[in-house]
Amino acid sequence: GGAGKTRLALEVAADHGPSTVVDLGAIDEAARVGTLIALACGASVSADDDPVDVVVGAVGVQPRLLVLDTCEHVLDGVSGAVERLLERCPNLRVLATSRRPLGVGEELAWPVPPLAVPTAEGDPTRAPAFELFVERARAVDADFEVTPGAVASIAELCRALDGLPLAIELAAAQMDVLSPAAVRTQLGESRSLVNRAGGPERHRTLHATTAWSVGLLGDDERDLLYRLAVFAPPFDIDAVVAVAGGGDPASVDRFVTLVRNSLVAPRGDDRYRLLDTVRAFLVASETDAARRAETERRHAEYYADLAARSFRHVRGPDQAGWLRRLHGDRPNLRLALRWCFGAGGDERLGARLAGDIAWVWTLQGNMLESRAALERALRVDVAPLVRARLLLGVGLLAAPLGDQARVIEVCTESAELGRSVGDDETVAVALLTLGVAQWATGDLEAAAAAHDDAIRRFATTGDEWSLTICRVLRARTARDAGDLAYAEQLLEVAIDDAKQTGDDHVIGLAYEQFARLRLALGEHDRAASAAAISLRHNEALSYAEGVVAALTVSAEVEHARGAFARARDLVERAVGLAGDIGHVGAMAAAVEVLAAVEAVDGRPAAAARYLVIADRARRRHDLPLAPAARERVAAELDRLRDVLGAEWSEIEAEAPMTSLAELARSIAP
């Protein structure tokens, strides 16, 4: 309720010509509908009269609009009367406001959406919800002013009230006493503050309006609605059936009823949300603690099962679809973890969920939150393989965050756990990530040994996805060790296998490394082509870390070609995105490329500053440059010292005052 159906209907009636408005909100018996219509048409009805006959006699063939307002609680009476009237009054048109369709022939249902609310883009004061608030505020306080300080509070109020006109009017009615900020604060504590003295009882407070809507539901629909309150928005129909419906297929029909009653709002992409006002009412009025507890457990179990199923699907041709789905489910995955690790939750279920979703959240750049969940889960007593997966997840997230010592620690333990139960796949996956950390810290021999061992194990387990990634990473180590021939041999096989997987992540990684190899060989055109392919696949996946890597190597290629302006554009994008996800190694690598661009662009002081800050971050996080890059950067630093002279000392002294993350934010376009 409160979407503005009545006001809209009255405006239509005012513009239509001959019209009759009938407010059905005051009656609660369907049998009285005909009588109320007749009285509104100016006719009298005796006890022996058929009210519909009386209305037909009053209207006849005259053109007339009949507005029937608030029909949802007397639908049977309304639909019966309307069908008979339309059959006998050829020029009669009926406009009904209801939270449910009447179900009569030739009915056209037109949902009344909430008003558009202020968004992050554009002028908030131009949003219809904002304009209504100001209009109604000035109705109670003619001197009400929209000060710069009030704009944010009014915008927040409009969003918190879901853009519902009634709710906005009720909030604005307080402006003769309270400021927008005060109402926003109080609204978060008690929505009963939003009230008014006049109007129908059901429209005097948000609580009353919502209670009226909920009270019209049948028992099964009402039970489903209360169970939906455990969800964070948005959620899909599968989750509704499993969690709120307990697996009952009939819950789909009940859910449709809730949508048609405007208690649940579609969000697009087959996802839905409870209106915030409705959810607040349900949480406050829930009296069945057992129902709430049961549904919260179902919710956690459903999303833990979803995460477990996703573990395989995000490694292959179904990857993009599953990642989109899991991105939409992120609020509910968070909520499930919070319940699992909270009072009365299930810590072991939470541990499984945290381990299964770690790789997905790594791909999506949700690193800090995922790592916190994993570290929490490691305190739970779980089976060896569950712990091994948790440790692997911590390693996957710690690597881009620059904590290579933690990666080596947890992946070594994960591999040992796999060996203790004879699980080759667990050992191989741990060795894959362990090798990445060893490569990052400059221990190329150990990295090669770890990846060689992992490749042998993956070949026996049949995990082609992991085998392909491991070959790509082994090629990277070979290239950095100077064995370009072996790197090329590995990449040729890996690229063919990557294409077979249909996985954007694997293809993007393979082509990024192929671009770096071609660059090392001086084949700039082939390097540029491979980098472009890598960028396309990583962008298709919205894989931020992969996009950064592809942008960075593309910038290196353009720098080598002498296209310095193009190199700058690419690498500045890379720096900004790396900073957004907090990837220390990627930030440092991109800043070093930008320093090379600055140097040739006649800005030696900026180049020196960037290199000093990047070097400081690398030393802090134990992220040494690869041998070839180390020689190149060292030579550049020597050249810059000579060029800058005394200014070099000032730069070296001042640069540590800026962190790498701060530098990235200042560079980002």
C-alpha positions as CSV (number, residue, x, y, z in Angstrom):
1,G,0.0,0.0,0.0
2,G,0.8,3.6,-0.2
3,A,2.0,3.6,-3.8
4,G,-0.3,6.4,-4.8
5,K,-3.0,4.4,-6.5
6,T,-5.8,6.5,-5.1
7,R,-4.3,9.8,-6.0
8,L,-3.6,8.7,-9.5
9,A,-7.1,7.4,-9.9
10,L,-8.6,10.7,-8.7
11,E,-6.4,12.7,-11.1
12,V,-7.6,10.5,-14.0
13,A,-11.2,11.0,-12.9
14,A,-10.7,14.8,-12.7
15,D,-9.5,14.9,-16.3
16,H,-12.1,12.4,-17.7
17,G,-15.4,14.2,-17.5
18,P,-18.5,12.5,-16.0
19,S,-17.2,10.3,-13.3
20,T,-18.2,8.7,-10.0
21,V,-15.7,7.8,-7.2
22,V,-16.5,5.1,-4.7
23,D,-14.3,4.5,-1.7
24,L,-14.7,0.9,-0.7
25,G,-12.1,1.1,2.1
26,A,-14.8,1.8,4.7
27,I,-16.7,-1.5,4.2
28,D,-15.7,-5.0,5.0
29,E,-18.5,-7.0,3.4
30,A,-18.5,-7.9,-0.3
31,A,-22.3,-7.9,-0.3
32,R,-22.4,-4.1,0.3
33,V,-20.3,-3.2,-2.8
34,G,-23.3,-2.8,-5.1
35,T,-25.2,-0.7,-2.6
36,L,-22.2,1.7,-2.1
37,I,-21.9,2.1,-5.8
38,A,-25.5,2.9,-6.2
39,L,-25.4,5.5,-3.5
40,A,-22.4,7.1,-5.0
41,C,-24.3,7.4,-8.3
42,G,-27.0,9.3,-6.5
43,A,-29.6,6.5,-6.5
44,S,-31.5,5.2,-3.5
45,V,-31.6,1.5,-2.7
46,S,-34.4,-0.3,-0.9
47,A,-34.0,-3.6,0.9
48,D,-35.8,-5.4,-2.0
49,D,-33.7,-3.8,-4.8
50,D,-30.8,-5.4,-6.7
51,P,-28.2,-2.7,-6.3
52,V,-26.7,-3.5,-9.7
53,D,-30.1,-3.0,-11.4
54,V,-30.3,0.4,-9.6
55,V,-26.9,1.4,-10.9
56,V,-27.8,0.3,-14.4
57,G,-30.9,2.5,-14.2
58,A,-28.9,5.5,-13.0
59,V,-26.1,5.2,-15.6
60,G,-27.9,3.7,-18.6
61,V,-26.0,4.4,-21.8
62,Q,-24.4,7.6,-20.6
63,P,-20.6,7.9,-20.9
64,R,-19.2,7.6,-17.4
65,L,-16.0,6.7,-15.5
66,L,-16.6,4.6,-12.4
67,V,-13.7,4.7,-10.0
68,L,-13.7,2.0,-7.4
69,D,-11.0,2.7,-4.8
70,T,-9.5,0.1,-2.5
71,C,-11.0,-3.1,-3.8
72,E,-8.6,-5.7,-2.5
73,H,-10.5,-6.8,0.6
74,V,-13.9,-7.1,-1.2
75,L,-12.8,-8.5,-4.5
76,D,-15.6,-11.0,-4.9
77,G,-18.2,-8.3,-4.5
78,V,-16.4,-5.9,-6.9
79,S,-15.7,-8.4,-9.6
80,G,-19.3,-9.6,-9.7
81,A,-20.7,-6.1,-9.8
82,V,-18.3,-4.9,-12.4
83,E,-18.9,-7.8,-14.8
84,R,-22.7,-7.2,-14.7
85,L,-22.4,-3.4,-15.1
86,L,-20.1,-3.6,-18.1
87,E,-22.4,-6.1,-19.8
88,R,-25.4,-3.7,-19.4
89,C,-23.8,-0.2,-19.6
90,P,-22.0,0.0,-23.0
91,N,-20.4,3.4,-22.3
92,L,-19.3,2.7,-18.8
93,R,-15.6,2.5,-18.0
94,V,-14.3,1.2,-14.7
95,L,-11.0,2.2,-13.1
96,A,-10.3,0.1,-9.9
97,T,-7.5,0.5,-7.4
98,S,-6.5,-2.7,-5.8
99,R,-3.5,-4.6,-4.6
100,R,-4.8,-7.6,-6.6
101,P,-6.4,-7.8,-10.0
102,L,-10.2,-8.1,-10.1
103,G,-10.1,-11.1,-12.4
104,V,-12.8,-9.9,-14.8
105,G,-12.9,-10.3,-18.6
106,E,-10.9,-7.7,-20.6
107,E,-9.2,-6.4,-17.5
108,L,-6.0,-4.5,-18.0
109,A,-3.8,-4.5,-14.9
110,W,-1.4,-1.6,-14.7
111,P,1.0,-1.8,-11.7
112,V,1.6,1.6,-10.0
113,P,5.4,1.7,-9.3
114,P,6.9,3.7,-6.5
115,L,8.3,7.1,-7.3
116,A,11.8,7.3,-8.6
117,V,14.2,8.1,-5.7
118,P,17.5,10.0,-5.8
119,T,20.4,8.0,-7.0
120,A,24.2,8.5,-6.9
121,E,24.1,10.0,-10.4
122,G,22.3,13.2,-11.2
123,D,20.6,16.0,-9.2
124,P,18.8,14.4,-6.3
125,T,16.4,17.3,-6.0
126,R,15.0,16.5,-9.5
127,A,13.9,13.0,-8.4
128,P,10.0,12.7,-8.2
129,A,10.2,11.3,-4.7
130,F,12.3,14.3,-3.5
131,E,10.0,16.7,-5.2
132,L,6.9,15.2,-3.5
133,F,8.6,15.4,-0.1
134,V,9.4,19.1,-0.6
135,E,5.8,19.8,-1.8
136,R,4.2,18.1,1.2
137,A,6.7,19.6,3.6
138,R,5.8,23.1,2.4
139,A,2.1,22.2,2.9
140,V,2.7,21.9,6.7
141,D,5.5,24.6,6.9
142,A,5.3,27.3,4.2
143,D,8.9,28.4,5.2
144,F,10.4,25.0,4.7
145,E,13.7,25.4,2.8
146,V,15.9,22.8,1.1
147,T,19.3,23.7,2.5
148,P,22.4,22.1,1.1
149,G,22.7,20.2,4.4
150,A,19.1,18.9,4.1
151,V,19.5,17.5,0.6
152,A,21.3,14.3,1.7
153,S,18.9,13.6,4.5
154,I,15.8,14.0,2.3
155,A,17.4,11.8,-0.4
156,E,18.1,9.1,2.3
157,L,14.6,9.4,3.5
158,C,13.1,8.9,0.0
159,R,15.3,5.8,-0.5
160,A,14.5,4.4,3.0
161,L,10.8,4.8,2.3
162,D,11.1,2.9,-1.1
163,G,9.7,5.9,-3.0
164,L,6.2,5.2,-1.7
165,P,4.2,8.4,-1.9
166,L,2.1,7.7,1.2
167,A,5.3,7.0,3.3
168,I,7.0,10.2,1.9
169,E,3.9,12.3,2.7
170,L,3.8,10.9,6.2
171,A,7.5,11.7,6.7
172,A,7.1,15.2,5.2
173,A,4.2,15.9,7.5
174,Q,6.7,16.1,10.4
175,M,8.7,19.0,8.9
176,D,6.8,21.6,11.0
177,V,8.4,20.1,14.1
178,L,11.5,18.1,13.0
179,S,14.3,18.5,10.5
180,P,14.8,16.0,7.7
181,A,17.9,14.7,9.5
182,A,16.0,14.1,12.7
183,V,13.2,12.3,10.9
184,R,15.8,10.1,9.1
185,T,17.4,9.2,12.4
186,Q,14.1,8.4,14.1
187,L,12.9,6.5,11.1
188,G,15.7,4.0,11.6
189,E,14.6,3.5,15.2
190,S,10.8,3.4,14.8
191,R,8.8,3.8,11.7
192,S,5.8,4.6,13.8
193,L,7.1,8.1,13.9
194,V,5.8,8.5,10.3
195,N,2.1,9.2,11.0
196,R,-0.6,11.7,10.5
197,A,-3.9,12.4,12.2
198,G,-6.3,12.6,9.2
199,G,-7.3,10.1,6.5
200,P,-8.4,6.5,6.7
201,E,-7.1,4.6,9.7
202,R,-5.1,2.3,7.5
203,H,-3.2,5.3,6.0
204,R,-2.3,7.1,9.3
205,T,1.0,5.3,9.9
206,L,3.3,3.1,7.9
207,H,2.7,0.4,10.4
208,A,-1.1,0.6,9.9
209,T,-0.7,0.7,6.1
210,T,1.5,-2.4,6.0
211,A,-0.6,-4.2,8.6
212,W,-3.7,-3.6,6.4
213,S,-1.9,-5.2,3.4
214,V,-0.6,-8.2,5.4
215,G,-3.9,-8.7,7.1
216,L,-5.6,-9.3,3.7
217,L,-3.4,-12.3,3.0
218,G,-4.4,-15.9,3.5
219,D,-2.5,-17.9,6.2
220,D,-0.2,-19.6,3.8
221,E,0.7,-16.4,2.0
222,R,1.3,-14.6,5.3
223,D,3.6,-17.4,6.5
224,L,5.6,-17.2,3.3
225,L,5.9,-13.4,3.6
226,Y,7.2,-13.6,7.2
227,R,9.8,-16.1,6.1
228,L,10.9,-13.9,3.2
229,A,12.1,-11.4,5.9
230,V,15.2,-13.5,6.5
231,F,16.5,-12.6,3.0
232,A,18.7,-9.7,2.1
233,P,17.8,-8.1,-1.2
234,P,17.8,-9.3,-4.0
235,F,16.8,-13.0,-4.0
236,D,15.5,-15.3,-6.7
237,I,12.5,-17.7,-7.0
238,D,14.7,-20.8,-6.4
239,A,15.7,-19.4,-3.0
240,V,12.1,-18.5,-2.2
241,V,10.9,-22.0,-2.8
242,A,13.8,-23.7,-0.9
243,V,14.1,-21.3,2.0
244,A,10.7,-19.6,2.6
245,G,8.6,-22.3,0.9
246,G,10.4,-25.3,2.5
247,G,10.7,-26.9,-1.0
248,D,6.9,-26.8,-1.6
249,P,6.2,-26.1,-5.3
250,A,2.9,-24.5,-4.3
251,S,4.9,-21.7,-2.7
252,V,5.5,-20.2,-6.2
253,D,1.8,-19.4,-6.5
254,R,1.8,-17.9,-3.0
255,F,4.9,-15.8,-3.9
256,V,3.2,-14.5,-7.1
257,T,0.3,-13.4,-4.9
258,L,2.7,-11.4,-2.7
259,V,4.2,-9.7,-5.8
260,R,0.7,-8.9,-7.1
261,N,-0.1,-7.4,-3.7
262,S,2.9,-5.1,-4.0
263,L,4.5,-6.6,-0.9
264,V,7.4,-7.9,-2.9
265,A,9.0,-5.8,-5.7
266,P,10.7,-7.2,-8.9
267,R,14.3,-6.1,-9.4
268,G,14.9,-7.4,-12.9
269,D,16.8,-10.5,-13.9
270,D,14.2,-12.6,-12.1
271,R,15.2,-11.2,-8.8
272,Y,13.1,-9.7,-6.1
273,R,13.2,-7.7,-2.9
274,L,10.9,-7.0,0.0
275,L,10.1,-3.3,0.3
276,D,12.2,-1.9,3.2
277,T,9.0,-0.7,4.9
278,V,7.4,-4.1,4.6
279,R,10.6,-5.9,5.9
280,A,10.8,-3.5,8.9
281,F,7.1,-4.3,9.7
282,L,7.7,-8.1,9.4
283,V,10.8,-8.1,11.6
284,A,9.1,-5.9,14.3
285,S,5.8,-7.9,14.3
286,E,7.2,-11.4,14.1
287,T,6.0,-13.4,17.1
288,D,6.9,-16.9,16.0
289,A,10.5,-17.3,17.1
290,A,10.6,-21.0,16.0
291,R,9.6,-20.0,12.5
292,R,12.3,-17.4,12.3
293,A,15.0,-19.7,13.6
294,E,13.9,-22.5,11.2
295,T,14.0,-20.2,8.2
296,E,17.3,-18.7,9.1
297,R,18.8,-22.2,9.2
298,R,17.2,-23.1,5.8
299,H,18.6,-19.8,4.4
300,A,22.2,-20.6,5.5
301,E,21.9,-24.2,4.3
302,Y,20.6,-23.1,0.9
303,Y,23.4,-20.6,0.3
304,A,26.1,-23.0,1.6
305,D,24.8,-25.6,-0.9
306,L,24.8,-23.0,-3.7
307,A,28.4,-22.2,-2.9
308,A,29.3,-25.9,-2.9
309,R,27.7,-26.4,-6.3
310,S,29.3,-23.3,-7.7
311,F,32.8,-24.6,-6.9
312,R,32.9,-26.7,-10.1
313,H,30.7,-24.5,-12.3
314,V,33.0,-21.4,-12.0
315,R,35.8,-23.5,-13.6
316,G,34.6,-23.9,-17.2
317,P,32.2,-22.7,-19.9
318,D,29.4,-22.0,-17.4
319,Q,31.7,-19.6,-15.5
320,A,30.2,-16.2,-16.6
321,G,26.6,-17.2,-15.8
322,W,27.5,-18.6,-12.4
323,L,29.6,-15.6,-11.5
324,R,26.7,-13.2,-12.4
325,R,24.4,-15.3,-10.3
326,L,26.8,-15.4,-7.3
327,H,27.4,-11.6,-7.6
328,G,23.6,-11.1,-7.3
329,D,23.6,-13.5,-4.3
330,R,26.5,-11.9,-2.5
331,P,24.3,-10.1,0.1
332,N,22.6,-13.4,1.0
333,L,25.9,-15.2,1.1
334,R,27.2,-12.6,3.5
335,L,24.1,-12.9,5.6
336,A,24.4,-16.7,5.7
337,L,28.0,-16.4,6.9
338,R,26.9,-13.9,9.6
339,W,24.3,-16.3,10.9
340,C,26.6,-19.3,10.8
341,F,29.3,-17.5,12.9
342,G,26.7,-15.7,15.2
343,A,25.0,-16.8,18.4
344,G,22.9,-19.9,17.7
345,G,24.5,-20.4,14.3
346,D,26.3,-23.4,12.7
347,E,30.1,-22.7,12.6
348,R,30.9,-25.9,10.6
349,L,28.3,-25.0,8.0
350,G,29.9,-21.5,7.9
351,A,33.4,-22.9,7.5
352,R,32.2,-25.0,4.5
353,L,30.5,-22.0,2.9
354,A,33.6,-19.7,3.5
355,G,35.9,-22.3,1.8
356,D,33.6,-22.9,-1.1
357,I,33.0,-19.3,-2.0
358,A,36.6,-18.1,-1.6
359,W,37.7,-18.5,-5.2
360,V,34.5,-16.8,-6.5
361,W,35.1,-13.8,-4.2
362,T,38.8,-13.7,-5.3
363,L,37.6,-13.4,-8.9
364,Q,35.1,-10.7,-8.0
365,G,37.7,-8.7,-6.1
366,N,35.8,-9.2,-2.8
367,M,39.1,-9.9,-1.0
368,L,39.2,-8.3,2.4
369,E,35.7,-9.5,3.4
370,S,36.4,-13.0,2.2
371,R,39.7,-13.3,3.9
372,A,38.1,-12.2,7.2
373,A,35.5,-14.9,6.9
374,L,38.1,-17.5,6.1
375,E,40.3,-16.5,9.0
376,R,37.2,-16.8,11.3
377,A,36.4,-20.2,9.9
378,L,39.9,-21.5,10.6
379,R,39.1,-21.3,14.3
380,V,36.4,-24.0,13.8
381,D,37.1,-27.7,14.3
382,V,36.4,-29.2,10.9
383,A,37.4,-32.3,8.8
384,P,40.9,-32.2,7.3
385,L,39.8,-31.6,3.7
386,V,37.5,-28.8,4.8
387,R,40.3,-27.1,6.6
388,A,42.6,-27.7,3.6
389,R,40.1,-25.8,1.4
390,L,39.9,-23.0,4.0
391,L,43.7,-22.7,4.1
392,L,43.8,-22.6,0.3
393,G,41.2,-19.8,0.3
394,V,43.2,-17.8,2.7
395,G,46.2,-18.3,0.4
396,L,44.3,-17.3,-2.7
397,L,43.3,-14.0,-1.0
398,A,46.5,-13.3,0.8
399,A,48.6,-13.4,-2.4
400,P,47.1,-10.4,-4.2
401,L,47.0,-8.5,-0.8
402,G,50.8,-8.8,-0.6
403,D,51.1,-11.3,2.3
404,Q,53.2,-13.9,0.6
405,A,54.5,-15.3,3.9
406,R,51.0,-16.1,4.9
407,V,50.4,-17.8,1.5
408,I,53.4,-20.0,1.9
409,E,52.4,-20.9,5.5
410,V,48.8,-21.9,4.7
411,C,49.4,-23.6,1.4
412,T,52.1,-25.7,2.9
413,E,49.7,-26.8,5.7
414,S,46.9,-27.4,3.1
415,A,49.2,-29.6,1.0
416,E,50.2,-31.6,4.2
417,L,46.6,-32.1,5.1
418,G,45.9,-33.4,1.5
419,R,48.8,-35.8,1.8
420,S,47.6,-37.1,5.2
421,V,44.3,-38.3,3.7
422,G,45.8,-39.3,0.3
423,D,43.9,-36.6,-1.6
424,D,46.1,-35.8,-4.7
425,E,43.8,-33.0,-5.9
426,T,44.0,-31.1,-2.6
427,V,47.8,-31.4,-2.7
428,A,48.0,-30.3,-6.3
429,V,45.8,-27.2,-5.8
430,A,47.8,-26.2,-2.7
431,L,51.0,-26.6,-4.6
432,L,49.7,-24.4,-7.4
433,T,49.0,-21.5,-5.1
434,L,52.2,-22.2,-3.1
435,G,54.2,-21.9,-6.3
436,V,52.6,-18.5,-7.1
437,A,53.8,-17.1,-3.7
438,Q,57.3,-18.6,-4.2
439,W,57.5,-17.0,-7.7
440,A,56.3,-13.6,-6.2
441,T,59.0,-13.7,-3.6
442,G,61.7,-14.4,-6.2
443,D,62.3,-18.1,-5.3
444,L,62.0,-19.3,-8.9
445,E,63.5,-22.7,-8.3
446,A,61.0,-23.5,-5.5
447,A,58.2,-22.2,-7.6
448,A,59.2,-24.4,-10.6
449,A,59.4,-27.5,-8.3
450,A,56.0,-26.8,-6.8
451,H,54.3,-26.3,-10.2
452,D,56.1,-29.3,-11.7
453,D,54.8,-31.5,-8.9
454,A,51.3,-30.0,-9.2
455,I,51.3,-30.6,-13.0
456,R,52.1,-34.3,-12.5
457,R,49.3,-34.6,-9.9
458,F,46.7,-32.8,-12.0
459,A,47.5,-35.0,-15.0
460,T,46.5,-38.0,-12.9
461,T,43.3,-36.5,-11.3
462,G,42.0,-35.3,-14.7
463,D,41.5,-31.7,-13.5
464,E,42.1,-30.1,-16.9
465,W,41.2,-26.6,-15.7
466,S,43.8,-26.5,-12.9
467,L,46.3,-28.3,-15.1
468,T,46.1,-25.6,-17.8
469,I,46.5,-22.8,-15.2
470,C,49.5,-24.5,-13.7
471,R,51.1,-24.8,-17.1
472,V,50.6,-21.1,-17.7
473,L,52.1,-20.2,-14.4
474,R,55.0,-22.6,-14.9
475,A,55.7,-20.9,-18.2
476,R,55.8,-17.5,-16.4
477,T,58.5,-18.9,-14.0
478,A,60.5,-20.3,-17.0
479,R,60.3,-16.9,-18.8
480,D,61.5,-15.0,-15.7
481,A,64.3,-17.6,-15.3
482,G,65.4,-16.9,-18.8
483,D,64.2,-20.2,-20.4
484,L,62.1,-18.6,-23.1
485,A,62.0,-21.8,-25.3
486,Y,60.5,-23.9,-22.5
487,A,58.0,-21.1,-21.7
488,E,56.9,-21.0,-25.3
489,Q,56.5,-24.8,-25.4
490,L,54.3,-24.7,-22.3
491,L,52.2,-21.8,-23.5
492,E,51.5,-23.3,-26.9
493,V,49.9,-26.3,-25.1
494,A,48.2,-24.2,-22.4
495,I,46.5,-21.8,-24.9
496,D,45.0,-24.8,-26.9
497,D,43.8,-26.3,-23.6
498,A,42.5,-23.0,-22.4
499,K,40.3,-22.6,-25.5
500,Q,38.9,-26.1,-24.9
501,T,37.8,-25.1,-21.4
502,G,35.8,-22.2,-22.6
503,D,36.8,-20.4,-19.4
504,D,37.4,-16.7,-19.8
505,H,39.7,-16.6,-16.8
506,V,42.0,-19.3,-18.1
507,I,42.0,-18.0,-21.6
508,G,42.7,-14.5,-20.4
509,L,45.6,-15.6,-18.2
510,A,47.2,-17.7,-20.9
511,Y,47.1,-14.9,-23.4
512,E,48.4,-12.4,-20.9
513,Q,51.5,-14.6,-20.3
514,F,51.8,-15.2,-24.1
515,A,51.9,-11.4,-24.6
516,R,54.7,-11.0,-22.0
517,L,56.7,-13.7,-23.7
518,R,56.2,-12.1,-27.2
519,L,57.3,-8.8,-25.6
520,A,60.4,-10.4,-24.2
521,L,61.2,-11.7,-27.7
522,G,60.7,-8.2,-29.2
523,E,57.6,-9.2,-31.2
524,H,55.5,-6.2,-30.4
525,D,52.6,-6.8,-32.8
526,R,52.0,-10.3,-31.6
527,A,52.4,-9.1,-28.0
528,A,49.8,-6.4,-28.6
529,S,47.4,-8.8,-30.2
530,A,47.7,-11.3,-27.4
531,A,47.2,-8.6,-24.7
532,A,44.1,-7.4,-26.4
533,I,42.7,-10.9,-26.4
534,S,43.5,-11.2,-22.7
535,L,41.8,-7.9,-21.9
536,R,38.7,-8.9,-23.8
537,H,38.3,-12.2,-21.9
538,N,39.0,-10.7,-18.5
539,E,36.6,-7.8,-19.1
540,A,33.9,-10.3,-20.2
541,L,34.3,-11.9,-16.8
542,S,34.6,-8.6,-14.9
543,Y,37.8,-10.1,-13.3
544,A,39.5,-7.1,-12.0
545,E,42.9,-8.7,-11.3
546,G,43.0,-10.1,-14.8
547,V,42.0,-6.8,-16.4
548,V,44.8,-5.0,-14.5
549,A,47.3,-7.5,-15.7
550,A,46.1,-7.2,-19.3
551,L,46.1,-3.4,-19.2
552,T,49.6,-3.4,-17.7
553,V,51.2,-5.6,-20.3
554,S,49.3,-3.6,-23.0
555,A,50.9,-0.4,-21.7
556,E,54.3,-2.1,-21.7
557,V,53.9,-3.0,-25.3
558,E,52.8,0.5,-26.3
559,H,55.8,1.9,-24.4
560,A,58.1,-0.4,-26.3
561,R,56.5,0.8,-29.5
562,G,57.0,4.4,-28.6
563,A,53.2,5.1,-28.3
564,F,53.6,6.9,-25.0
565,A,50.3,8.6,-24.8
566,R,48.5,5.3,-25.4
567,A,50.7,3.6,-22.8
568,R,49.8,6.3,-20.3
569,D,46.1,5.9,-20.8
570,L,46.3,2.1,-20.4
571,V,48.5,2.1,-17.3
572,E,46.6,4.8,-15.5
573,R,43.5,2.6,-15.8
574,A,45.5,-0.3,-14.5
575,V,46.8,1.6,-11.5
576,G,43.3,2.8,-10.5
577,L,41.7,-0.6,-10.8
578,A,44.6,-2.3,-8.9
579,G,44.1,0.3,-6.1
580,D,40.4,-0.4,-6.0
581,I,40.9,-4.1,-5.3
582,G,44.0,-3.6,-3.0
583,H,46.3,-5.7,-5.1
584,V,49.8,-4.7,-4.0
585,G,51.8,-6.5,-6.6
586,A,49.6,-5.3,-9.5
587,M,49.7,-1.7,-8.2
588,A,53.5,-1.8,-8.0
589,A,53.9,-3.3,-11.4
590,A,51.6,-0.7,-13.0
591,V,53.2,2.2,-11.2
592,E,56.6,1.0,-12.5
593,V,55.4,1.1,-16.1
594,L,53.9,4.5,-15.5
595,A,57.3,5.7,-14.2
596,A,58.9,4.6,-17.5
597,V,56.3,6.6,-19.4
598,E,56.9,9.7,-17.2
599,A,60.6,9.4,-17.7
600,V,60.4,9.5,-21.5
601,D,57.8,12.2,-21.3
602,G,60.2,14.6,-19.6
603,R,59.0,14.2,-16.0
604,P,62.0,12.6,-14.3
605,A,60.9,13.7,-10.8
606,A,57.5,12.0,-11.1
607,A,59.2,8.9,-12.5
608,A,61.6,8.8,-9.5
609,R,58.9,9.3,-7.0
610,Y,56.8,6.5,-8.4
611,L,59.7,4.1,-8.5
612,V,60.7,4.9,-4.9
613,I,57.2,4.4,-3.6
614,A,56.8,1.1,-5.5
615,D,60.1,-0.2,-4.3
616,R,59.2,0.6,-0.7
617,A,55.9,-1.3,-1.1
618,R,57.7,-4.3,-2.7
619,R,60.2,-4.5,0.2
620,R,57.5,-4.2,2.8
621,H,55.5,-7.1,1.3
622,D,58.4,-9.2,0.1
623,L,57.5,-8.8,-3.6
624,P,60.8,-8.6,-5.4
625,L,60.9,-7.8,-9.1
626,A,61.7,-10.6,-11.6
627,P,65.4,-10.6,-12.6
628,A,64.9,-9.0,-16.0
629,A,62.6,-6.3,-14.6
630,R,64.9,-5.8,-11.6
631,E,67.8,-5.0,-13.9
632,R,65.7,-2.6,-16.0
633,V,64.3,-0.7,-13.0
634,A,67.8,-0.5,-11.3
635,A,69.2,1.0,-14.5
636,E,66.4,3.5,-14.7
637,L,66.9,4.5,-11.0
638,D,70.6,5.1,-11.7
639,R,69.8,7.3,-14.7
640,L,67.2,9.3,-12.7
641,R,69.7,9.9,-9.9
642,D,72.1,11.4,-12.4
643,V,69.4,13.5,-14.1
644,L,67.9,14.8,-10.8
645,G,71.1,15.4,-8.9
646,A,70.3,17.0,-5.5
647,E,66.5,16.8,-6.1
648,W,66.8,13.0,-5.9
649,S,67.5,13.2,-2.1
650,E,64.4,15.3,-1.5
651,I,62.3,12.8,-3.5
652,E,63.8,9.9,-1.6
653,A,63.0,11.6,1.7
654,E,59.5,12.7,0.9
655,A,58.2,9.6,-1.0
656,P,57.8,7.3,2.0
657,M,55.2,9.7,3.3
658,T,52.8,8.5,0.5
659,S,51.7,4.9,0.5
660,L,51.3,2.9,-2.7
661,A,47.5,2.8,-2.2
662,E,47.4,6.6,-1.8
663,L,49.5,7.0,-4.9
664,A,47.2,4.8,-6.9
665,R,44.2,6.8,-5.8
666,S,45.9,10.0,-6.9
667,I,46.8,8.6,-10.4
668,A,43.5,6.9,-11.2
669,P,41.7,8.6,-14.0
